[in-house]
């Protein structure tokens, strides 16, 4: 059996000091939320190689935390980085208050296994969106 190498993943809130390391992982549309008051972003760093391996950006709209972007480098997948990113984003937003739920929109034909990942996080499909909390 071929087992994935374990990674030492650290999650951090993105801010002016560290955002540059994560920008290559975020598309231009998601980068706009970094400076917006209703935006929040977190990143994953592989401590073993001191490299950004994941990023998640979102904004709050009408009480819903809308996930705009979630990406984990392929070599870091399957080790909990995606789960840790989502949980950090949810905790950070819940601590700020006023969050009634979480929503993520994505193209099913994107080729990524996002549906399975979100189902393992207990998301449900409603009106074409994956919703959770």
N, CA, C and O atoms as a MOPAC input file, in Angstrom:
PM7 MOZYME 1SCF
protein

 N      0.83100 1    -1.17100 1     0.00000 1
 C      0.00000 1     0.00000 1     0.00000 1
 C      0.88400 1     1.24500 1     0.00000 1
 O      1.83800 1     1.34000 1     0.77200 1
 N      0.55900 1     2.18800 1    -0.86500 1
 C      1.32300 1     3.42500 1    -0.97200 1
 C      0.66400 1     4.48400 1    -0.10500 1
 O     -0.41400 1     4.97500 1    -0.44200 1
 N      1.28600 1     4.83800 1     0.99100 1
 C      0.73500 1     5.81400 1     1.91500 1
 C      1.29600 1     7.19700 1     1.63200 1
 O      2.47600 1     7.34700 1     1.31700 1
 N      0.42300 1     8.22600 1     1.75000 1
 C      0.88400 1     9.59500 1     1.57600 1
 C      1.81200 1     9.99000 1     2.70800 1
 O      1.65400 1     9.55700 1     3.84900 1
 N      2.77200 1    10.81400 1     2.36900 1
 C      3.69200 1    11.33000 1     3.37500 1
 C      2.93300 1    12.27700 1     4.30400 1
 O      2.16700 1    13.11800 1     3.83200 1
 N      3.13100 1    12.15300 1     5.59900 1
 C      2.47200 1    13.03400 1     6.56200 1
 C      3.04500 1    14.44500 1     6.43800 1
 O      4.23800 1    14.63700 1     6.20400 1
 N      2.17500 1    15.40300 1     6.60000 1
 C      2.56400 1    16.81000 1     6.52800 1
 C      2.30300 1    17.47800 1     7.86400 1
 O      1.37800 1    17.10300 1     8.58400 1
 N      3.10200 1    18.44800 1     8.18700 1
 C      2.95600 1    19.24600 1     9.39200 1
 C      2.28400 1    20.54900 1     8.96100 1
 O      2.96200 1    21.53200 1     8.66200 1
 N      0.94800 1    20.55700 1     8.93000 1
 C      0.18600 1    21.67300 1     8.38900 1
 C     -0.16400 1    22.66300 1     9.49700 1
 O     -0.63600 1    22.27800 1    10.56700 1
 N      0.07400 1    23.93300 1     9.22300 1
 C     -0.28300 1    25.02100 1    10.12800 1
 C     -1.26700 1    25.93200 1     9.40400 1
 O     -1.08100 1    26.23500 1     8.22500 1
 N     -2.31400 1    26.37000 1    10.10200 1
 C     -3.33800 1    27.23900 1     9.52700 1
 C     -3.15700 1    28.63700 1    10.10400 1
 O     -2.90900 1    28.80600 1    11.29800 1
 N     -3.28700 1    29.63600 1     9.23400 1
 C     -3.12200 1    31.01900 1     9.67100 1
 C     -4.15200 1    31.91000 1     8.99000 1
 O     -4.52900 1    31.67100 1     7.84300 1
 N     -4.60200 1    32.93500 1     9.69900 1
 C     -5.43900 1    33.95600 1     9.06200 1
 C     -4.54800 1    34.76800 1     8.12800 1
 O     -3.40000 1    35.06900 1     8.45600 1
 N     -5.07900 1    35.11600 1     6.97600 1
 C     -4.30100 1    35.93200 1     6.05100 1
 C     -4.45000 1    37.39500 1     6.43500 1
 O     -5.54700 1    37.86700 1     6.73600 1
 N     -3.34100 1    38.09500 1     6.41900 1
 C     -3.33800 1    39.52200 1     6.70600 1
 C     -2.29500 1    40.19200 1     5.81100 1
 O     -1.69100 1    39.54500 1     4.95600 1
 N     -2.09300 1    41.47900 1     6.01400 1
 C     -1.17100 1    42.23400 1     5.16100 1
 C      0.24800 1    41.68500 1     5.20900 1
 O      0.98500 1    41.78100 1     4.22800 1
 N      0.63200 1    41.11500 1     6.33300 1
 C      2.00500 1    40.62100 1     6.47900 1
 C      2.27300 1    39.30200 1     5.76600 1
 O      3.38400 1    39.08000 1     5.28400 1
 N      1.27400 1    38.42200 1     5.68900 1
 C      1.54200 1    37.10300 1     5.12100 1
 C      0.79400 1    36.79600 1     3.82300 1
 O      1.04500 1    35.76100 1     3.20500 1
 N     -0.11100 1    37.66600 1     3.40400 1
 C     -0.95100 1    37.38100 1     2.23500 1
 C     -0.13700 1    37.12900 1     0.96700 1
 O     -0.55300 1    36.33800 1     0.12000 1
 N      0.99700 1    37.77500 1     0.82200 1
 C      1.80900 1    37.60700 1    -0.38800 1
 C      2.20500 1    36.16600 1    -0.65800 1
 O      2.30400 1    35.75600 1    -1.81500 1
 N      2.43300 1    35.39600 1     0.39300 1
 C      2.82500 1    33.99600 1     0.21300 1
 C      1.68200 1    33.15300 1    -0.32400 1
 O      1.91400 1    32.09300 1    -0.90500 1
 N      0.44000 1    33.61500 1    -0.13500 1
 C     -0.72200 1    32.83500 1    -0.54500 1
 C     -1.35800 1    33.32800 1    -1.84000 1
 O     -2.18900 1    32.62500 1    -2.41600 1
 N     -0.98900 1    34.51500 1    -2.31100 1
 C     -1.61000 1    35.06600 1    -3.51600 1
 C     -1.53600 1    34.14300 1    -4.72200 1
 O     -2.49900 1    34.09100 1    -5.48600 1
 N     -0.43900 1    33.40500 1    -4.93800 1
 C     -0.43400 1    32.49400 1    -6.08800 1
 C     -1.49900 1    31.39500 1    -6.01600 1
 O     -1.83900 1    30.80100 1    -7.03800 1
 N     -2.02700 1    31.12200 1    -4.82600 1
 C     -3.04700 1    30.10400 1    -4.65900 1
 C     -4.46000 1    30.65300 1    -4.79600 1
 O     -5.41500 1    29.87900 1    -4.85200 1
 N     -4.61200 1    31.97400 1    -4.85200 1
 C     -5.92600 1    32.61500 1    -4.93300 1
 C     -6.12600 1    33.25300 1    -6.29900 1
 O     -5.24100 1    33.96000 1    -6.78000 1
 N     -7.27600 1    33.01700 1    -6.93800 1
 C     -7.55900 1    33.70200 1    -8.20200 1
 C     -7.84800 1    35.17500 1    -7.93700 1
 O     -8.19500 1    35.53700 1    -6.81300 1
 N     -7.71400 1    36.03000 1    -8.94400 1
 C     -7.95000 1    37.47000 1    -8.74100 1
 C     -9.29600 1    37.79200 1    -8.09500 1
 O     -9.36600 1    38.68900 1    -7.25500 1
 N    -10.36000 1    37.08700 1    -8.46000 1
 C    -11.68000 1    37.37500 1    -7.89300 1
 C    -11.70700 1    37.15200 1    -6.38600 1
 O    -12.39300 1    37.89100 1    -5.68000 1
 N    -10.99600 1    36.17500 1    -5.87600 1
 C    -10.98400 1    35.89300 1    -4.43800 1
 C    -10.05300 1    36.83500 1    -3.69400 1
 O    -10.23200 1    37.04400 1    -2.49400 1
 N     -9.06800 1    37.40600 1    -4.36600 1
 C     -8.11200 1    38.30300 1    -3.69800 1
 C     -8.76900 1    39.57400 1    -3.18600 1
 O     -8.30300 1    40.16300 1    -2.21000 1
 N     -9.84800 1    40.00400 1    -3.83400 1
 C    -10.53500 1    41.22700 1    -3.43300 1
 C    -11.09200 1    41.16500 1    -2.02600 1
 O    -11.23800 1    42.19700 1    -1.37100 1
 N    -11.40600 1    39.96200 1    -1.55100 1
 C    -11.96900 1    39.83400 1    -0.21300 1
 C    -10.92900 1    39.99900 1     0.87600 1
 O    -11.28700 1    40.14800 1     2.04500 1
 N     -9.65500 1    39.97600 1     0.52900 1
 C     -8.60900 1    40.11000 1     1.54800 1
 C     -8.66900 1    41.46000 1     2.25000 1
 O     -8.37600 1    41.55400 1     3.44200 1
 N     -9.05000 1    42.50900 1     1.51600 1
 C     -9.08700 1    43.85300 1     2.08900 1
 C    -10.48400 1    44.30600 1     2.48000 1
 O    -10.63500 1    45.35400 1     3.10800 1
 N    -11.50800 1    43.54100 1     2.12500 1
 C    -12.88700 1    43.93900 1     2.39600 1
 C    -13.24600 1    43.64700 1     3.84700 1
 O    -12.84000 1    42.61800 1     4.38800 1
 N    -14.00700 1    44.54300 1     4.48900 1
 C    -14.37500 1    44.31300 1     5.89000 1
 C    -15.22600 1    43.05100 1     6.07700 1
 O    -15.19300 1    42.44600 1     7.14800 1
 N    -15.98400 1    42.64900 1     5.05900 1
 C    -16.81400 1    41.44600 1     5.18100 1
 C    -16.09000 1    40.19300 1     4.70900 1
 O    -16.67600 1    39.11200 1     4.66200 1
 N    -14.81300 1    40.34000 1     4.36000 1
 C    -14.04300 1    39.20800 1     3.86200 1
 C    -13.16100 1    38.58100 1     4.92300 1
 O    -12.76400 1    39.23100 1     5.89100 1
 N    -12.86400 1    37.31100 1     4.72600 1
 C    -11.96500 1    36.58600 1     5.61400 1
 C    -11.23200 1    35.55100 1     4.76900 1
 O    -11.80700 1    34.97300 1     3.84700 1
 N     -9.98300 1    35.32600 1     5.08200 1
 C     -9.19900 1    34.33600 1     4.34100 1
 C     -8.22100 1    33.66200 1     5.29700 1
 O     -7.69600 1    34.27900 1     6.22300 1
 N     -7.99700 1    32.38000 1     5.04200 1
 C     -7.05100 1    31.59900 1     5.82400 1
 C     -6.13800 1    30.85300 1     4.86600 1
 O     -6.48600 1    30.60800 1     3.71100 1
 N     -4.97700 1    30.50100 1     5.36300 1
 C     -4.02300 1    29.77300 1     4.53800 1
 C     -3.43000 1    28.60900 1     5.30400 1
 O     -3.40000 1    28.60000 1     6.53500 1
 N     -2.95500 1    27.61900 1     4.54200 1
 C     -2.30700 1    26.44400 1     5.12200 1
 C     -0.85000 1    26.44500 1     4.69800 1
 O     -0.52600 1    26.65400 1     3.52900 1
 N      0.02000 1    26.21000 1     5.66400 1
 C      1.45600 1    26.15600 1     5.42000 1
 C      1.95500 1    24.77800 1     5.82200 1
 O      1.64800 1    24.28900 1     6.91000 1
 N      2.72800 1    24.15500 1     4.93600 1
 C      3.37900 1    22.89200 1     5.27400 1
 C      4.63700 1    23.25500 1     6.03800 1
 O      5.60200 1    23.75000 1     5.45500 1
 N      4.63100 1    23.01300 1     7.34000 1
 C      5.75200 1    23.38300 1     8.19200 1
 C      7.03000 1    22.64300 1     7.86200 1
 O      8.12400 1    23.13500 1     8.13800 1
 N      6.90100 1    21.45700 1     7.27100 1
 C      8.08900 1    20.68200 1     6.92000 1
 C      8.91000 1    21.31500 1     5.82000 1
 O     10.13100 1    21.16800 1     5.77100 1
 N      8.20800 1    22.03800 1     4.91800 1
 C      8.91800 1    22.67400 1     3.80100 1
 C      8.70100 1    24.18600 1     3.75900 1
 O      9.14200 1    24.85900 1     2.82700 1
 N      8.01500 1    24.71600 1     4.78400 1
 C      7.74400 1    26.15700 1     4.90100 1
 C      7.18100 1    26.74800 1     3.60900 1
 O      7.66400 1    27.76800 1     3.11700 1
 N      6.16500 1    26.10200 1     3.07700 1
 C      5.55200 1    26.53000 1     1.82000 1
 C      4.04100 1    26.60700 1     1.97400 1
 O      3.43200 1    25.75600 1     2.62300 1
 N      3.43400 1    27.63300 1     1.37300 1
 C      1.98100 1    27.74400 1     1.34300 1
 C      1.42400 1    26.60700 1     0.49200 1
 O      1.82500 1    26.44000 1    -0.65900 1
 N      0.50800 1    25.83000 1     1.05000 1
 C     -0.05000 1    24.68700 1     0.32300 1
 C     -1.56600 1    24.75600 1     0.18600 1
 O     -2.16600 1    23.87800 1    -0.43500 1
 N     -2.19800 1    25.78800 1     0.75700 1
 C     -3.64300 1    25.89100 1     0.63700 1
 C     -4.12800 1    27.26300 1     1.02500 1
 O     -3.46200 1    27.99500 1     1.75700 1
 N     -5.31800 1    27.60800 1     0.51700 1
 C     -5.91600 1    28.89400 1     0.85500 1
 C     -7.42400 1    28.78700 1     0.70400 1
 O     -7.93600 1    28.03900 1    -0.12900 1
 N     -8.11700 1    29.55100 1     1.52800 1
 C     -9.57100 1    29.58900 1     1.49300 1
 C     -9.98100 1    31.03800 1     1.74200 1
 O     -9.55000 1    31.65600 1     2.71600 1
 N    -10.81600 1    31.57300 1     0.85400 1
 C    -11.28400 1    32.95200 1     0.98900 1
 C    -12.80400 1    32.95800 1     0.96400 1
 O    -13.42300 1    32.17400 1     0.24500 1
 N    -13.40200 1    33.84100 1     1.74800 1
 C    -14.85500 1    33.90600 1     1.83800 1
 C    -15.29400 1    35.31900 1     2.18500 1
 O    -14.48100 1    36.17600 1     2.53300 1
 N    -16.59300 1    35.54100 1     2.08400 1
 C    -17.16900 1    36.80000 1     2.53500 1
 C    -18.52300 1    36.49800 1     3.18400 1
 O    -19.10900 1    35.43800 1     2.96300 1
 N    -19.00100 1    37.43500 1     3.97700 1
 C    -20.28300 1    37.29200 1     4.64800 1
 C    -21.31400 1    38.12200 1     3.88800 1
 O    -21.11400 1    39.30400 1     3.60800 1
 N    -22.42100 1    37.45800 1     3.56500 1
 C    -23.50500 1    38.13600 1     2.84600 1
 C    -24.83700 1    37.68500 1     3.43900 1
 O    -25.16500 1    36.49900 1     3.41900 1
 N    -25.59700 1    38.63800 1     3.96400 1
 C    -26.91400 1    38.37000 1     4.56400 1
 C    -26.84800 1    37.25500 1     5.61100 1
 O    -27.75200 1    36.42300 1     5.70100 1
 N    -25.77300 1    37.24700 1     6.39700 1
 C    -25.62400 1    36.27000 1     7.45700 1
 C    -25.02300 1    34.94000 1     7.03200 1
 O    -24.75200 1    34.09100 1     7.88100 1
 N    -24.81000 1    34.74200 1     5.74100 1
 C    -24.21900 1    33.49700 1     5.23000 1
 C    -22.75000 1    33.70000 1     4.93600 1
 O    -22.36300 1    34.69700 1     4.32800 1
 N    -21.94100 1    32.76900 1     5.36100 1
 C    -20.52300 1    32.76400 1     5.01000 1
 C    -20.42200 1    32.10300 1     3.63900 1
 O    -20.62900 1    30.89700 1     3.51200 1
 N    -20.10500 1    32.88700 1     2.62100 1
 C    -20.02100 1    32.40700 1     1.24300 1
 C    -18.55800 1    32.08200 1     0.93100 1
 O    -17.71500 1    32.97800 1     0.90200 1
 N    -18.26200 1    30.81800 1     0.70100 1
 C    -16.90200 1    30.40800 1     0.35600 1
 C    -16.65400 1    30.76600 1    -1.10200 1
 O    -17.34600 1    30.27200 1    -1.99300 1
 N    -15.68200 1    31.61000 1    -1.34100 1
 C    -15.35600 1    32.04000 1    -2.70000 1
 C    -14.25600 1    31.19400 1    -3.32900 1
 O    -14.19800 1    31.04800 1    -4.55000 1
 N    -13.38800 1    30.64100 1    -2.49500 1
 C    -12.25800 1    29.88100 1    -3.04200 1
 C    -11.70900 1    28.95700 1    -1.98500 1
 O    -11.50000 1    29.35200 1    -0.83800 1
 N    -11.47900 1    27.71900 1    -2.38200 1
 C    -10.81800 1    26.74900 1    -1.52000 1
 C     -9.86400 1    25.95700 1    -2.39800 1
 O    -10.27300 1    25.36400 1    -3.39500 1
 N     -8.60400 1    25.95100 1    -2.02700 1
 C     -7.61400 1    25.22300 1    -2.81100 1
 C     -6.57100 1    24.63600 1    -1.88100 1
 O     -6.06800 1    25.30900 1    -0.98100 1
 N     -6.25400 1    23.37200 1    -2.11100 1
 C     -5.15800 1    22.70300 1    -1.41700 1
 C     -4.30100 1    22.05800 1    -2.49200 1
 O     -4.80800 1    21.33800 1    -3.35200 1
 N     -3.00700 1    22.31700 1    -2.44000 1
 C     -2.09300 1    21.71300 1    -3.40900 1
 C     -2.26200 1    20.20400 1    -3.39700 1
 O     -2.47200 1    19.60300 1    -2.34300 1
 N     -2.17000 1    19.60100 1    -4.55700 1
 C     -2.43100 1    18.17100 1    -4.68700 1
 C     -1.58400 1    17.31900 1    -3.73900 1
 O     -2.08000 1    16.34200 1    -3.17900 1
 N     -0.31900 1    17.67900 1    -3.55700 1
 C      0.55100 1    16.86200 1    -2.69500 1
 C      0.20800 1    16.99400 1    -1.21600 1
 O      0.71100 1    16.21800 1    -0.40400 1
 N     -0.63700 1    17.95800 1    -0.84400 1
 C     -1.02800 1    18.13200 1     0.55700 1
 C     -2.45000 1    17.63400 1     0.81800 1
 O     -2.92100 1    17.68000 1     1.95500 1
 N     -3.12600 1    17.16500 1    -0.20700 1
 C     -4.49800 1    16.67900 1    -0.04300 1
 C     -4.50700 1    15.34200 1     0.67900 1
 O     -3.54800 1    14.57300 1     0.61800 1
 N     -5.61800 1    15.08400 1     1.36700 1
 C     -5.77300 1    13.81100 1     2.06400 1
 C     -5.09800 1    13.77300 1     3.41800 1
 O     -5.05100 1    12.72300 1     4.05900 1
 N     -4.57200 1    14.91100 1     3.86500 1
 C     -3.89300 1    14.98400 1     5.16200 1
 C     -4.58500 1    15.94100 1     6.12700 1
 O     -4.02200 1    16.28200 1     7.16700 1
 N     -5.80600 1    16.37900 1     5.79300 1
 C     -6.56100 1    17.24200 1     6.69100 1
 C     -6.40000 1    18.72900 1     6.46400 1
 O     -7.00400 1    19.51600 1     7.19300 1
 N     -5.61000 1    19.15300 1     5.48200 1
 C     -5.40500 1    20.59200 1     5.26600 1
 C     -6.70700 1    21.27900 1     4.86400 1
 O     -7.00900 1    22.36100 1     5.36800 1
 N     -7.48200 1    20.67400 1     3.96900 1
 C     -8.75300 1    21.26800 1     3.54200 1
 C     -9.72600 1    21.38900 1     4.69900 1
 O    -10.37100 1    22.42100 1     4.88200 1
 N     -9.82300 1    20.31900 1     5.47900 1
 C    -10.68500 1    20.32300 1     6.66000 1
 C    -10.24900 1    21.43000 1     7.61900 1
 O    -11.08200 1    22.19700 1     8.10300 1
 N     -8.96200 1    21.51300 1     7.89300 1
 C     -8.44400 1    22.52900 1     8.82100 1
 C     -8.70600 1    23.93900 1     8.30600 1
 O     -9.04500 1    24.82900 1     9.08600 1
 N     -8.55200 1    24.15100 1     6.99500 1
 C     -8.83900 1    25.46700 1     6.41200 1
 C    -10.30400 1    25.84500 1     6.62200 1
 O    -10.61000 1    26.94700 1     7.07800 1
 N    -11.20000 1    24.92600 1     6.28700 1
 C    -12.62800 1    25.20600 1     6.43600 1
 C    -12.99400 1    25.45200 1     7.89800 1
 O    -13.75000 1    26.37800 1     8.19300 1
 N    -12.47500 1    24.64800 1     8.80800 1
 C    -12.80900 1    24.81500 1    10.22600 1
 C    -12.27400 1    26.14300 1    10.76200 1
 O    -12.95200 1    26.80500 1    11.54900 1
 N    -11.07500 1    26.54100 1    10.35100 1
 C    -10.51500 1    27.82300 1    10.78700 1
 C    -11.35700 1    28.98000 1    10.25900 1
 O    -11.59000 1    29.96100 1    10.96600 1
 N    -11.80500 1    28.86200 1     9.03000 1
 C    -12.64400 1    29.90900 1     8.43300 1
 C    -13.97700 1    30.00300 1     9.16900 1
 O    -14.44900 1    31.09800 1     9.47300 1
 N    -14.57800 1    28.85500 1     9.45200 1
 C    -15.85400 1    28.83100 1    10.16100 1
 C    -15.69100 1    29.39700 1    11.56700 1
 O    -16.50100 1    30.21800 1    11.99800 1
 N    -14.64600 1    28.96600 1    12.29400 1
 C    -14.41700 1    29.47900 1    13.65500 1
 C    -14.19200 1    30.98900 1    13.65200 1
 O    -14.76300 1    31.70900 1    14.47000 1
 N    -13.35900 1    31.46000 1    12.72900 1
 C    -13.06200 1    32.88000 1    12.66500 1
 C    -14.32000 1    33.69300 1    12.39200 1
 O    -14.53400 1    34.73700 1    13.00800 1
 N    -15.14100 1    33.22200 1    11.48200 1
 C    -16.37100 1    33.93300 1    11.13000 1
 C    -17.40700 1    33.84500 1    12.23300 1
 O    -18.09600 1    34.82400 1    12.51800 1
 N    -17.52400 1    32.67800 1    12.85900 1
 C    -18.48900 1    32.50800 1    13.94600 1
 C    -18.11100 1    33.39100 1    15.13000 1
 O    -18.98700 1    33.94700 1    15.79100 1
 N    -16.81800 1    33.52300 1    15.40200 1
 C    -16.36000 1    34.38400 1    16.49400 1
 C    -16.74300 1    35.83900 1    16.24900 1
 O    -16.99000 1    36.58800 1    17.19400 1
 N    -16.79000 1    36.23900 1    14.97200 1
 C    -17.16800 1    37.60900 1    14.63100 1
 C    -18.66700 1    37.82300 1    14.81100 1
 O    -19.11400 1    38.96200 1    14.94900 1
 N    -19.44600 1    36.74800 1    14.81300 1
 C    -20.88800 1    36.81700 1    15.06200 1
 C    -21.71500 1    37.05300 1    13.80700 1
 O    -21.20500 1    37.47000 1    12.76700 1
 N    -22.99100 1    36.77700 1    13.93800 1
 C    -23.93700 1    37.04800 1    12.86500 1
 C    -23.95700 1    36.04200 1    11.72700 1
 O    -24.54900 1    36.31700 1    10.68400 1
 N    -23.33000 1    34.89000 1    11.89500 1
 C    -23.29500 1    33.89100 1    10.82900 1
 C    -24.40100 1    32.86300 1    11.08700 1
 O    -24.46200 1    32.25600 1    12.15600 1
 N    -25.27600 1    32.67700 1    10.08800 1
 C    -26.35800 1    31.70100 1    10.24400 1
 C    -26.09800 1    30.41600 1     9.46400 1
 O    -26.77100 1    29.41100 1     9.69600 1
 N    -25.14400 1    30.43100 1     8.55400 1
 C    -24.85800 1    29.24200 1     7.76200 1
 C    -23.68800 1    29.46300 1     6.84100 1
 O    -23.07300 1    30.52900 1     6.83000 1
 N    -23.39200 1    28.44900 1     6.07600 1
 C    -22.23400 1    28.46800 1     5.18800 1
 C    -22.66900 1    27.97300 1     3.82400 1
 O    -23.44800 1    27.02400 1     3.72700 1
 N    -22.17600 1    28.60200 1     2.76900 1
 C    -22.55900 1    28.21000 1     1.42500 1
 C    -21.33100 1    28.23700 1     0.52000 1
 O    -20.45500 1    29.08800 1     0.67000 1
 N    -21.28000 1    27.30300 1    -0.41300 1
 C    -20.20000 1    27.27800 1    -1.38700 1
 C    -20.79400 1    26.93400 1    -2.74600 1
 O    -21.58600 1    25.99900 1    -2.86700 1
 N    -20.40800 1    27.69600 1    -3.76700 1
 C    -20.84000 1    27.43300 1    -5.13700 1
 C    -19.61600 1    27.03500 1    -5.93600 1
 O    -18.55100 1    27.63600 1    -5.80000 1
 N    -19.77300 1    26.02600 1    -6.76200 1
 C    -18.65900 1    25.61600 1    -7.60100 1
 C    -19.20100 1    24.85600 1    -8.80100 1
 O    -20.32400 1    24.35200 1    -8.78300 1
 N    -18.38700 1    24.78400 1    -9.83400 1
 C    -18.77100 1    24.06800 1   -11.04500 1
 C    -18.48600 1    22.58400 1   -10.83400 1
 O    -17.34500 1    22.19800 1   -10.58300 1
 N    -19.52100 1    21.75400 1   -10.93600 1
 C    -19.35600 1    20.31500 1   -10.72400 1
 C    -18.38900 1    19.71200 1   -11.73600 1
 O    -17.75100 1    18.69800 1   -11.45700 1
 N    -18.27900 1    20.32500 1   -12.89700 1
 C    -17.38900 1    19.79400 1   -13.93300 1
 C    -15.95600 1    20.27800 1   -13.78000 1
 O    -15.14400 1    20.10200 1   -14.68800 1
 N    -15.63300 1    20.89200 1   -12.63100 1
 C    -14.28700 1    21.42800 1   -12.43000 1
 C    -13.21800 1    20.34200 1   -12.40900 1
 O    -12.03200 1    20.63700 1   -12.55500 1
 N    -13.62800 1    19.09200 1   -12.22800 1
 C    -12.66900 1    17.99600 1   -12.21000 1
 C    -12.09600 1    17.72300 1   -10.82700 1
 O    -11.41000 1    16.71800 1   -10.64200 1
 N    -12.35000 1    18.57000 1    -9.87000 1
 C    -11.84700 1    18.35900 1    -8.51300 1
 C    -12.85100 1    17.51700 1    -7.73300 1
 O    -14.02600 1    17.46700 1    -8.09700 1
 N    -12.41700 1    16.86900 1    -6.68700 1
 C    -13.28300 1    16.03900 1    -5.87200 1
 C    -13.87300 1    16.84200 1    -4.72400 1
 O    -13.86700 1    16.38700 1    -3.58000 1
 N    -14.37900 1    18.02800 1    -5.01900 1
 C    -14.90200 1    18.90800 1    -3.98800 1
 C    -16.21100 1    18.39300 1    -3.40600 1
 O    -16.45500 1    18.54800 1    -2.20900 1
 N    -17.05700 1    17.78200 1    -4.23400 1
 C    -18.33600 1    17.27800 1    -3.73300 1
 C    -18.11700 1    16.25600 1    -2.62900 1
 O    -18.74500 1    16.35200 1    -1.57500 1
 N    -17.24300 1    15.28300 1    -2.84600 1
 C    -16.96200 1    14.27000 1    -1.82300 1
 C    -16.40700 1    14.89300 1    -0.55900 1
 O    -16.79100 1    14.51300 1     0.54700 1
 N    -15.50100 1    15.85300 1    -0.71800 1
 C    -14.91800 1    16.54300 1     0.43500 1
 C    -16.00800 1    17.23000 1     1.24800 1
 O    -16.04800 1    17.09600 1     2.47100 1
 N    -16.89800 1    17.97100 1     0.57300 1
 C    -17.94600 1    18.70800 1     1.27500 1
 C    -18.98000 1    17.77100 1     1.90000 1
 O    -19.50400 1    18.05800 1     2.97600 1
 N    -19.27200 1    16.66400 1     1.24100 1
 C    -20.18800 1    15.69300 1     1.83400 1
 C    -19.59500 1    15.09500 1     3.10700 1
 O    -20.32500 1    14.83900 1     4.06500 1
 N    -18.26500 1    14.86700 1     3.13100 1
 C    -17.62300 1    14.36100 1     4.35500 1
 C    -17.68200 1    15.40000 1     5.47600 1
 O    -17.59600 1    15.05700 1     6.65500 1
 N    -17.83100 1    16.66800 1     5.09900 1
 C    -17.98000 1    17.73300 1     6.10400 1
 C    -19.44700 1    17.95600 1     6.46200 1
 O    -19.77600 1    18.91800 1     7.15700 1
 N    -20.33400 1    17.06700 1     5.98800 1
 C    -21.77500 1    17.10600 1     6.27100 1
 C    -22.50400 1    18.26400 1     5.60000 1
 O    -23.49900 1    18.75400 1     6.13400 1
 N    -22.02800 1    18.70700 1     4.44600 1
 C    -22.77000 1    19.68100 1     3.67100 1
 C    -23.91000 1    18.97200 1     2.96900 1
 O    -23.82900 1    17.77400 1     2.70000 1
 N    -24.96500 1    19.69800 1     2.67400 1
 C    -26.07400 1    19.17600 1     1.89200 1
 C    -26.28200 1    20.03500 1     0.66500 1
 O    -25.90100 1    21.20500 1     0.65300 1
 N    -26.88000 1    19.47300 1    -0.36300 1
 C    -27.14100 1    20.21800 1    -1.58900 1
 C    -28.54600 1    20.79000 1    -1.49600 1
 O    -29.50600 1    20.07100 1    -1.22100 1
 N    -28.65500 1    22.11300 1    -1.73300 1
 C    -29.93600 1    22.79500 1    -1.68300 1
 C    -29.95800 1    23.87400 1    -2.75700 1
 O    -29.10900 1    24.76500 1    -2.75500 1
 N    -30.90200 1    23.80500 1    -3.65800 1
 C    -31.04200 1    24.80400 1    -4.72100 1
 C    -29.75300 1    24.99600 1    -5.49800 1
 O    -29.41700 1    26.12000 1    -5.87000 1
 N    -29.02500 1    23.91300 1    -5.74800 1
 C    -27.80000 1    23.99900 1    -6.54400 1
 C    -26.58600 1    24.45800 1    -5.75700 1
 O    -25.51600 1    24.63300 1    -6.34000 1
 N    -26.71100 1    24.65400 1    -4.48000 1
 C    -25.59400 1    25.08400 1    -3.63600 1
 C    -25.29000 1    23.99200 1    -2.62800 1
 O    -26.16100 1    23.19600 1    -2.27800 1
 N    -24.05000 1    23.96000 1    -2.16500 1
 C    -23.68900 1    23.09900 1    -1.03700 1
 C    -23.81200 1    23.97500 1     0.20300 1
 O    -23.16700 1    25.01900 1     0.29600 1
 N    -24.63000 1    23.55500 1     1.14400 1
 C    -24.85500 1    24.32800 1     2.35400 1
 C    -24.49100 1    23.51500 1     3.57800 1
 O    -24.67400 1    22.29800 1     3.61000 1
 N    -23.97800 1    24.19200 1     4.57500 1
 C    -23.59600 1    23.50500 1     5.79700 1
 C    -23.72400 1    24.37000 1     7.02300 1
 O    -24.12900 1    25.52900 1     6.94000 1
 N    -23.38300 1    23.81600 1     8.14400 1
 C    -23.33100 1    24.40000 1     9.49600 1
 C    -24.07400 1    23.53000 1    10.41000 1
 O    -24.16600 1    23.82200 1    11.60200 1

